[in-house]
Amino acid sequence: MERIKLNDGVEIPTVGFGVFMIPNGGETYRAVLDALKAGYRHIDTAAAYMNESDVGKAVRDSGIKRDEVFITSKLWLQDYGYDAAKKGVDTSLKNLGMDYMDLYLLHQPYGDVEGAWKALEEAKEAGKIRSIGVSNMTPKIWNSFVPRFSTIPSVNQVECNPYFQQKELRKLLDPQGVRLEAWYPLGHGDKELLASEIVVALAKKYGKNAGQVILRFEIQSGIIVLPKSTNPERIKGNLDIFDFELSEGEMEQMRALDKGKGTHDPEAPGVGEMLLNNYKIHE
């Protein structure tokens, strides 16, 4: 498994296993066990996914040493603000059954982001978290918050795939050594993307499937990818992307697919309120 260094020196596997919308109570547990068995060493969960406990149990039951598995979770909006965020960190650790997390993100960029970030900085200093980052920050949102932070995030996890390559955001993050992590790296199974002429041609050339070509393009672009599946064969296949390399000409052809727009607009009016009202993780 390839790893890259974050701007704080922590090494992170370039391919992670996402568990968004996989239910707790067995299904997440089985999917994470399958992923670990297939060779994944990076699991991405969140307090709002309500499946941290399944992730933690699967890691423990896998027989793999804790320090060999990179665990990410995220703080939910309900727990923003300094005091609430300190409790939120401890709750995630308790749910995971772990004494530290490798990466912890502010899941959404609304509300008392600065207070929550301060709590994450202190949790990192205390050894509860190895790296801290943010999620769903556009360039505009990034510039409205991050200049007031005491430390620069290691990661910004956003929607990213060949149809939405986040080129403007990359221009902002790259000089600061901030890594982009991609959710929906396969465009949420976008059939048009998977059937695009260049993707199909490259899949045929390299003896791969469309998803593997797309993931290869993304990791060659320096992006950390988080594909999600509950199908054991697909879980395994999404990791089978390290035995071929796209040429610079092929990378350019893939870059040309960019439409500059995704399915989610973090800057749309009322998004923060809608998320807070619709996703309650506790009373």
C-alpha positions as CSV (number, residue, x, y, z in Angstrom):
1,M,0.0,0.0,0.0
2,E,1.5,3.4,-1.0
3,R,1.7,6.1,1.6
4,I,2.3,9.8,1.3
5,K,3.4,12.3,4.0
6,L,1.1,14.9,5.3
7,N,2.3,18.4,6.1
8,D,2.8,17.4,9.7
9,G,5.0,14.4,8.8
10,V,2.3,11.8,9.4
11,E,2.2,9.1,6.7
12,I,-1.3,8.2,5.2
13,P,-2.2,5.4,2.8
14,T,-3.2,6.9,-0.6
15,V,-6.3,4.6,-0.8
16,G,-8.8,4.5,2.1
17,F,-12.0,2.6,2.6
18,G,-15.1,4.8,3.1
19,V,-18.0,3.6,5.2
20,F,-20.5,6.4,4.5
21,M,-24.1,5.2,4.5
22,I,-23.1,1.6,5.5
23,P,-25.3,0.8,8.6
24,N,-23.9,0.0,12.0
25,G,-24.8,-3.3,13.6
26,G,-23.0,-5.7,11.4
27,E,-22.8,-4.5,7.8
28,T,-20.1,-2.0,8.4
29,Y,-18.3,-4.5,10.6
30,R,-18.3,-7.1,7.7
31,A,-17.3,-4.5,5.1
32,V,-14.4,-3.2,7.1
33,L,-13.2,-6.8,7.8
34,D,-13.4,-7.6,4.1
35,A,-11.4,-4.4,3.3
36,L,-8.7,-5.2,5.9
37,K,-8.5,-8.7,4.5
38,A,-8.1,-7.3,1.0
39,G,-5.2,-5.1,2.1
40,Y,-6.7,-1.8,3.0
41,R,-4.9,-0.1,5.9
42,H,-6.9,3.2,5.9
43,I,-10.5,3.3,7.1
44,D,-12.6,6.5,6.9
45,T,-15.6,6.9,9.2
46,A,-17.4,9.8,11.0
47,A,-19.5,10.5,14.1
48,A,-22.4,11.3,11.7
49,Y,-22.1,7.9,10.0
50,M,-23.2,6.3,13.2
51,N,-20.9,3.3,12.6
52,E,-17.6,4.2,14.5
53,S,-18.2,1.2,16.9
54,D,-18.4,-1.3,14.0
55,V,-15.2,0.1,12.6
56,G,-13.4,-0.2,15.9
57,K,-14.6,-3.7,16.5
58,A,-13.6,-4.8,13.0
59,V,-10.1,-3.4,13.4
60,R,-9.7,-5.2,16.8
61,D,-11.1,-8.5,15.4
62,S,-8.9,-8.4,12.3
63,G,-5.8,-9.3,14.2
64,I,-3.9,-6.5,12.5
65,K,-1.9,-4.3,14.9
66,R,-3.6,-0.9,15.7
67,D,-0.6,1.1,14.5
68,E,-0.8,-0.5,11.1
69,V,-4.3,0.8,10.4
70,F,-4.9,4.5,9.7
71,I,-8.2,5.5,11.2
72,T,-10.1,8.7,10.3
73,S,-13.2,10.1,11.9
74,K,-15.0,13.4,11.8
75,L,-16.6,15.8,14.3
76,W,-20.3,16.5,13.6
77,L,-21.8,20.0,13.5
78,Q,-23.8,19.4,16.8
79,D,-20.4,19.2,18.6
80,Y,-18.9,22.4,17.2
81,G,-17.6,25.0,19.6
82,Y,-14.6,24.5,21.9
83,D,-16.2,22.7,24.9
84,A,-18.6,20.6,22.8
85,A,-15.8,19.6,20.4
86,K,-13.6,18.4,23.3
87,K,-16.4,16.0,24.3
88,G,-17.0,15.0,20.7
89,V,-13.4,13.9,20.3
90,D,-13.7,11.8,23.4
91,T,-17.0,10.3,22.2
92,S,-15.5,9.3,18.9
93,L,-12.6,7.6,20.7
94,K,-15.0,5.8,23.0
95,N,-17.2,4.6,20.1
96,L,-14.1,3.4,18.2
97,G,-12.7,1.8,21.4
98,M,-9.3,3.4,20.7
99,D,-7.0,5.7,22.6
100,Y,-6.1,7.7,19.5
101,M,-7.2,8.5,16.0
102,D,-4.8,9.0,13.1
103,L,-6.9,11.8,11.5
104,Y,-9.8,13.8,12.8
105,L,-11.7,16.2,10.6
106,L,-14.2,19.0,11.0
107,H,-16.9,17.4,9.0
108,Q,-18.7,20.5,7.8
109,P,-17.6,24.2,7.6
110,Y,-20.4,25.9,9.5
111,G,-21.0,27.3,12.9
112,D,-18.2,27.8,15.5
113,V,-15.5,26.3,13.3
114,E,-12.7,28.2,15.1
115,G,-13.7,26.9,18.5
116,A,-14.0,23.4,17.3
117,W,-10.6,23.7,15.5
118,K,-8.9,24.9,18.7
119,A,-10.3,21.8,20.5
120,L,-8.8,19.5,17.8
121,E,-5.4,21.3,18.1
122,E,-5.4,20.6,21.8
123,A,-6.5,17.0,21.3
124,K,-3.6,16.6,18.9
125,E,-1.1,18.0,21.4
126,A,-2.5,15.6,24.0
127,G,-1.9,12.6,21.7
128,K,-5.6,11.8,21.1
129,I,-5.2,12.6,17.4
130,R,-2.2,12.4,15.2
131,S,-3.4,14.7,12.4
132,I,-6.2,17.2,12.0
133,G,-8.0,18.5,9.0
134,V,-11.2,19.8,7.5
135,S,-13.9,18.7,5.1
136,N,-16.1,20.3,2.4
137,M,-14.2,23.6,2.4
138,T,-14.4,25.5,-0.9
139,P,-11.7,28.1,-1.6
140,K,-14.0,30.8,-0.4
141,I,-14.9,28.9,2.8
142,W,-11.2,28.0,3.4
143,N,-10.2,31.6,3.1
144,S,-12.9,32.7,5.5
145,F,-11.7,30.4,8.3
146,V,-8.2,28.9,7.9
147,P,-6.2,32.2,8.0
148,R,-7.5,32.6,11.6
149,F,-6.4,29.1,12.7
150,S,-3.2,28.7,14.6
151,T,-2.2,25.7,12.5
152,I,-2.8,24.7,8.9
153,P,-5.0,21.6,8.3
154,S,-3.3,18.5,7.0
155,V,-6.2,17.5,4.8
156,N,-9.3,18.9,3.1
157,Q,-11.8,16.1,2.3
158,V,-14.1,17.2,-0.5
159,E,-16.1,15.8,-3.4
160,C,-13.6,15.1,-6.2
161,N,-13.5,12.9,-9.3
162,P,-12.6,13.4,-13.0
163,Y,-15.8,15.4,-13.7
164,F,-15.0,17.7,-10.7
165,Q,-11.3,17.9,-10.3
166,Q,-11.2,20.8,-7.8
167,K,-8.5,22.6,-9.8
168,E,-9.1,26.0,-8.1
169,L,-9.0,24.4,-4.7
170,R,-5.8,22.5,-5.5
171,K,-4.1,25.8,-6.4
172,L,-4.9,27.1,-2.9
173,L,-4.0,23.9,-1.0
174,D,-0.9,22.6,-2.8
175,P,1.4,25.5,-1.9
176,Q,0.5,24.9,1.8
177,G,1.2,21.2,1.6
178,V,-2.5,20.4,2.3
179,R,-3.6,17.1,0.8
180,L,-6.9,16.7,-0.9
181,E,-9.0,13.7,0.0
182,A,-11.7,12.7,-2.4
183,W,-15.2,11.5,-1.4
184,Y,-17.2,10.2,-4.4
185,P,-13.9,9.5,-6.2
186,L,-15.9,7.5,-8.8
187,G,-18.5,10.2,-9.2
188,H,-20.9,8.1,-7.0
189,G,-21.0,5.5,-9.7
190,D,-21.7,8.0,-12.4
191,K,-22.6,5.9,-15.5
192,E,-21.6,8.6,-17.9
193,L,-18.2,9.0,-16.3
194,L,-17.6,5.2,-16.1
195,A,-18.5,4.9,-19.8
196,S,-16.6,7.9,-21.1
197,E,-14.5,7.1,-24.2
198,I,-11.1,7.8,-22.7
199,V,-11.8,5.8,-19.5
200,V,-13.1,2.8,-21.5
201,A,-10.1,2.9,-23.8
202,L,-7.6,3.1,-20.9
203,A,-9.4,0.2,-19.1
204,K,-9.0,-1.9,-22.2
205,K,-5.4,-1.0,-22.7
206,Y,-4.3,-1.8,-19.2
207,G,-6.7,-4.7,-18.5
208,K,-8.5,-2.9,-15.8
209,N,-12.1,-1.8,-15.1
210,A,-13.3,1.8,-15.4
211,G,-13.2,2.4,-11.7
212,Q,-9.6,1.3,-11.4
213,V,-8.5,3.7,-14.2
214,I,-10.3,6.6,-12.5
215,L,-8.7,5.8,-9.1
216,R,-5.3,5.4,-10.7
217,F,-5.7,8.9,-12.3
218,E,-6.6,10.4,-9.0
219,I,-3.7,8.9,-6.9
220,Q,-1.3,9.9,-9.7
221,S,-2.6,13.4,-9.3
222,G,-1.6,13.3,-5.6
223,I,-5.2,12.8,-4.3
224,I,-6.1,10.5,-1.5
225,V,-9.1,8.4,-2.6
226,L,-11.9,6.9,-0.4
227,P,-13.9,4.4,-2.6
228,K,-16.8,2.7,-0.9
229,S,-18.4,-0.7,-1.5
230,T,-20.0,-3.5,0.4
231,N,-19.2,-6.0,-2.4
232,P,-16.0,-8.0,-1.5
233,E,-14.8,-8.3,-5.1
234,R,-15.2,-4.6,-5.7
235,I,-13.6,-3.8,-2.4
236,K,-10.6,-5.8,-3.5
237,G,-10.6,-4.5,-7.0
238,N,-10.6,-0.8,-5.9
239,L,-7.2,-1.5,-4.3
240,D,-5.7,-3.2,-7.4
241,I,-4.4,0.0,-8.9
242,F,-0.7,-0.1,-8.2
243,D,0.5,-2.3,-11.0
244,F,0.1,0.1,-13.9
245,E,0.7,3.8,-14.5
246,L,-0.9,6.3,-16.9
247,S,1.4,8.3,-19.2
248,E,1.5,12.1,-19.1
249,G,-0.5,12.2,-22.3
250,E,-3.2,9.9,-20.8
251,M,-3.3,12.0,-17.6
252,E,-3.9,15.1,-19.8
253,Q,-6.8,13.3,-21.6
254,M,-8.3,12.5,-18.2
255,R,-7.8,16.1,-17.0
256,A,-9.8,17.2,-20.0
257,L,-12.9,15.5,-18.5
258,D,-13.3,18.1,-15.9
259,K,-16.7,19.9,-15.8
260,G,-15.8,22.1,-12.8
261,K,-18.9,21.3,-10.9
262,G,-20.0,18.5,-8.5
263,T,-23.2,17.3,-6.9
264,H,-22.8,19.2,-3.6
265,D,-22.3,23.0,-3.2
266,P,-21.1,23.8,0.3
267,E,-21.7,27.5,-0.3
268,A,-25.4,27.1,-1.2
269,P,-27.7,29.1,1.2
270,G,-28.9,27.2,4.2
271,V,-26.8,24.1,3.8
272,G,-25.4,24.3,7.3
273,E,-28.8,24.7,8.9
274,M,-30.3,21.9,6.7
275,L,-27.5,19.4,7.8
276,L,-27.8,20.3,11.4
277,N,-31.6,19.9,11.4
278,N,-31.6,16.7,9.4
279,Y,-28.7,14.8,11.0
280,K,-28.9,14.5,14.8
281,I,-26.4,12.2,16.3
282,H,-27.4,12.8,19.9
283,E,-30.0,14.8,21.9
